[in-house]
Structures are given as structure tokens and as C-alpha cells.
Amino acid sequence: MHTETVESELREALVHLQDLVAEFRLGKVQSRDEPALAVQLGHILDHISVAWNCKDMTPDQRASLPQDQFERLANTVPNFLGELVIGEFALA
């Protein structure tokens, strides 16, 4: 595992998550803002997905991925424990 690659993506996810929490604390997020919240959480999830899916790549390898391959890795949610997939959580 290349810890620099993982740490970089997790740092990015953390920045976006902290920004989102700050918006909630300041009352900037209202119930009608659900679509915007979905976009923001999706972006955070992209960083977490890339952290996991690119964990065996050097930062240079990760940076040189073709756009379509990067997007596929960013949109492939890891099944960390091998027991449940994200869709099962949505159905519960």
C-alpha cells in the first residue's frame, strides 16, 4: 500500500467533510438543499473510493490515470468487509 496516495485522498475527503459540517453548523443547509447535499456527499465518497481503489498506486501512477479509468475508480464504492454492499444499506 502506498500510504501517500491514501493519505492524500483522505485529506481531501476530510477538507470537504469539514466544510460541509461547517455549513450545517452555520445553518446554511436547509431541508430543500437535499440535491446539493447529495452532490457534496458524493464528492466525499469519491475521495474515499479513490483512497481505497488506488491504494496500491504511487501518487504519480494515480495522477497519470486516464480520465475514464479515474472516474470508474472514483465511482466504484469499496466493499471493505466483503459482507454488505452499499445498496443493501439503502434498502435496510
N, C-alpha and C positions, 0 to 999 in steps of 0.2 A: 504494500500500500504506500502511495506517495502522500505523506501527511500534508505537504504544502498545498497540493491540489484540493484535498478535502477541507483543510482549514480555510482556504481562500473562499470556497463556495459557502461554507458555513458562516464565515464572517459576513459575506454579502447577505445571506438569509437573515442573519441577526440584525443587521442595519435596517433592513426593510421591516422586520417584525417590530423592532423598537419604534420605528417611525409610525407604524400602524397603531401600536399601543398608545403612543403619544396622541395620535388623532382621536382615539376613543376617550382618553383622559381629558382632552380639551373640549369634548363634546362636538367634534367636527364630523362624527359619523352618526347618521340618523337611520331610522329603520328603512327609509326609502333608498338608502345607499347600498343595498344588498348587491347589485351588479358590480359596483366599484369594489366592494369588499371581496367578491369572488375573484376579480382580476388581481387584487393585491395578494390574496392568499395563494392564488395560482402561481404568481411570480415567486413567492417564498418557497412553495413546493418545488418549483423548477430548480431552484438553487440546491435544495436538499436532494432532489433526484440526481442532479449532476454530481454532487459530492459523492454519492454512493456509486453511481454508474460509471464514473470516471476515476474512481479511487486508485486504480492501478495504472493510471496515466501520469506522466510527468506534466507539470504545468505547460510546457511547450507543446507536448502532444495534444493536450486538451485544447489549447489555444489554436492549434492548426487543424482541428476537425472541420470538415466541410459543413456548411450551414445546415443542410438537411440531416446529417448524422447527429450534429449537436442538438437540433430540435427534437429528434427522436429520443435521444438520451435524456433530455430535459423533461420530456413528456411521458417517460416511462417510469411510473411510480414503483419504487423498490418494494418487494415483498420480504422485508427484513427477516422475519421469523419463519417464513415458509408455511404459515398456518392459515392466514387470512389475507384476502386481497381487499383493496380499498372499496370495491363495490359492495362487499359483504357488510362493511361498516355502515354504508349508506342505507342498506336495507334493514338494519337492526333497529 
